[in-house]
Amino acid sequence: MIELLLKAVLSYLLGSIVGSLLVGKLRGGIDIRYLGSGNAGGTNALRTQGKWFAFWVMVIDIGKGWVATGYLAGAQIPEIAAAPAAWRVWAVAVCGIAVMLGHVYPLWHGFRGGKGVATLVGAVLGTAPTFLLPVLMIWLVAVILFGFVGLGSILGALTFVVAAATSSGPARSPLLAFAVLSAALIAYTHRTNIMRMLAGTEPRARRLWLLGSGRTRS
C-alpha cells in the first residue's frame, strides 16, 4: 500500500511539470494562461506561440504521462517493500490518474494547469499502446467532421473506455477504472467547452490546427 501511495505522489509531482509553463518560462517568462483561451495546453500553445513552442509542450506533456505509467508504475522503489501482487496490478491506474491530476492541478503553478488530454495520450501509450490508435483516430475524425477540438478529446477519452471494457486479462479491472476516471476528468476539464458547444458559441477549427492553422471561426 505504501508503494502505491508513494508512486501516486511521485506521479502527481511529475504531472505538475506543465509543458507550456516550463517552455514559457525558458522562453522569457511567457505564461499562456493569460493568452488566448487561457488554457495551459497544447492547443492554446499552438494558437498563441506557434508550432515549435507547441511541439515541445506536447513532448513534455505526453512524455510525463508515458513515464508515469510505462516506467514509474512498474519500478521498484529502493527501501520500500513491494506491494502484494493483487495491489501492484493497480499501480498503472493509480499512476495514470495521478499524473493527469498533477497536470490539471499542478502544485508548482498555483493548481492552474491544462486539460489533461496530451498527458492522457502519454498514459495510454505507457499503459495499453494498442489502444492509442483508435483513440487518436476517433479524435481526428471528430475534429474533421465537427471542428471542435474539445469534442474530439472527449470522444477520444470515451474510446479508451470502450477499448478497456472490451479487453481481457488480470489487468482489465484496473485498466477500465483508469479509463473511466480519465474520461470523467477530461469531460470535467472541458465543461466550459461543452457549455459553449450547446450554446453555439464554441469556436470551430477552420482547418486542422495540427496541420498548420491556428485560426478559428465561430
QUIGILIN-V459812 format. One record per residue. N is the residue number from 1. RES is the residue in one letter. PSI is psi in radians with two decimals (none if undefined). D_FIRST is the distance of its C-alpha to the first C-alpha in Angstrom with 1 decimal. Layout:
# QUIGILIN-V459812
n={N N}
res={RES RES}
psi={PSI PSI}
d_first={D_FIRST D_FIRST}
This chain:
# QUIGILIN-V459812
n={1 2 3 4 5 6 7 8 9 10 11 12 13 14 15 16 17 18 19 20 21 22 23 24 25 26 27 28 29 30 31 32 33 34 35 36 37 38 39 40 41 42 43 44 45 46 47 48 49 50 51 52 53 54 55 56 57 58 59 60 61 62 63 64 65 66 67 68 69 70 71 72 73 74 75 76 77 78 79 80 81 82 83 84 85 86 87 88 89 90 91 92 93 94 95 96 97 98 99 100 101 102 103 104 105 106 107 108 109 110 111 112 113 114 115 116 117 118 119 120 121 122 123 124 125 126 127 128 129 130 131 132 133 134 135 136 137 138 139 140 141 142 143 144 145 146 147 148 149 150 151 152 153 154 155 156 157 158 159 160 161 162 163 164 165 166 167 168 169 170 171 172 173 174 175 176 177 178 179 180 181 182 183 184 185 186 187 188 189 190 191 192 193 194 195 196 197 198 199 200 201 202 203 204 205 206 207 208 209 210 211 212 213 214 215 216 217 218}
res={M I E L L L K A V L S Y L L G S I V G S L L V G K L R G G I D I R Y L G S G N A G G T N A L R T Q G K W F A F W V M V I D I G K G W V A T G Y L A G A Q I P E I A A A P A A W R V W A V A V C G I A V M L G H V Y P L W H G F R G G K G V A T L V G A V L G T A P T F L L P V L M I W L V A V I L F G F V G L G S I L G A L T F V V A A A T S S G P A R S P L L A F A V L S A A L I A Y T H R T N I M R M L A G T E P R A R R L W L L G S G R T R S}
psi={-0.73 -0.68 -0.79 -0.71 -0.74 -0.72 -0.60 -0.76 -0.79 -0.69 -0.71 -0.78 -0.67 -0.76 -0.47 -0.15 1.64 2.16 -0.85 -0.61 -0.59 -0.85 -0.70 -0.67 -0.71 -0.38 0.39 0.36 0.41 2.28 1.77 -0.05 -0.22 0.25 2.70 -2.20 -0.22 0.04 2.45 0.74 -3.11 -0.65 -0.84 -0.58 -0.75 -0.78 -0.55 -0.44 -0.21 3.09 -0.79 -0.69 -0.86 -0.62 -0.85 -0.55 -0.81 -0.67 -0.81 -0.83 -0.68 -0.73 -0.72 -0.55 -0.73 -0.75 -0.74 -0.81 -0.58 -0.36 -1.04 -0.70 -0.61 0.00 2.63 2.11 2.17 2.46 0.10 2.19 2.40 2.46 2.73 2.70 -0.64 -0.49 -0.66 -0.49 -0.32 -0.04 -0.71 -0.78 -0.75 -0.82 -0.64 -0.85 -0.55 -0.74 -0.59 -0.73 -0.64 -0.67 -0.73 -0.67 1.26 2.24 -0.66 -0.17 0.71 0.43 0.47 1.69 -2.58 -2.82 -0.07 0.04 -0.88 -0.66 -0.64 -0.71 -0.80 -0.67 -0.70 -0.70 -0.68 -0.32 -0.97 1.37 -0.46 -0.33 -0.25 -0.66 -0.91 -0.61 -0.85 -0.61 -0.77 -0.72 -0.82 -0.80 -0.72 -0.72 -0.69 -0.78 -0.72 -0.38 0.08 1.97 -0.69 -0.73 -0.73 -0.69 -0.74 -0.79 -0.62 -0.73 -0.67 -0.56 -0.65 -0.71 -0.80 -0.76 -0.73 -0.66 -0.51 0.06 3.05 3.00 3.00 -0.38 0.10 -0.83 -0.86 -0.68 -0.76 -0.70 -0.78 -0.75 -0.77 -0.80 -0.72 -0.68 -0.70 -0.71 -0.73 -0.74 -0.70 -0.77 -0.31 0.33 -0.65 -0.59 -0.72 -0.77 -0.71 -0.62 -0.74 -0.57 -0.16 0.36 0.04 2.23 2.52 2.56 2.18 -0.75 2.94 2.01 -0.53 -0.22 0.08 0.20 2.22 0.02 2.61 2.85 2.74 none}
d_first={0.0 3.8 5.3 5.3 6.3 8.7 10.0 10.7 12.6 14.4 15.3 16.7 18.6 20.0 21.0 22.8 25.2 27.7 30.3 33.3 32.8 32.2 35.3 37.2 36.7 37.8 40.8 42.2 39.9 40.1 37.8 38.1 36.6 40.1 41.8 42.5 40.0 37.9 34.8 33.0 32.7 34.6 37.3 38.4 38.2 40.6 42.9 43.2 42.8 43.7 42.4 41.3 39.4 37.6 37.1 35.1 33.2 32.2 31.3 28.9 27.3 27.1 26.0 23.0 21.8 22.4 20.7 17.4 17.3 19.5 18.3 15.2 13.1 14.1 14.5 13.3 12.7 14.9 14.0 10.2 9.2 8.5 5.8 8.3 10.9 10.5 7.2 8.7 11.7 10.4 10.0 13.7 13.9 11.4 13.3 16.5 16.6 15.3 18.1 20.6 19.8 20.4 23.7 24.8 23.9 24.0 23.3 26.1 28.7 28.8 26.3 29.2 28.4 29.3 28.7 26.1 28.2 28.4 24.7 24.2 26.7 24.8 21.5 23.4 25.1 21.8 20.4 23.5 26.6 29.0 28.3 29.4 33.1 33.4 31.5 33.8 36.8 36.3 35.9 39.0 41.1 40.2 41.2 44.4 45.4 44.4 44.2 41.0 38.2 35.9 36.8 36.2 32.7 31.8 33.4 31.6 28.2 29.3 30.4 26.9 25.9 28.8 28.0 24.4 25.8 28.2 25.9 24.8 22.4 18.8 17.5 20.0 17.8 15.3 18.4 20.3 17.8 17.8 21.6 22.2 20.2 21.8 25.2 24.9 24.2 27.1 29.4 28.5 29.2 32.4 33.5 36.5 37.5 37.5 39.6 42.1 42.3 43.2 45.7 47.1 46.6 43.8 45.3 45.6 45.4 49.0 47.9 44.5 43.3 41.6 45.0 46.6 47.3 45.6 48.3 47.8 50.0 49.6}
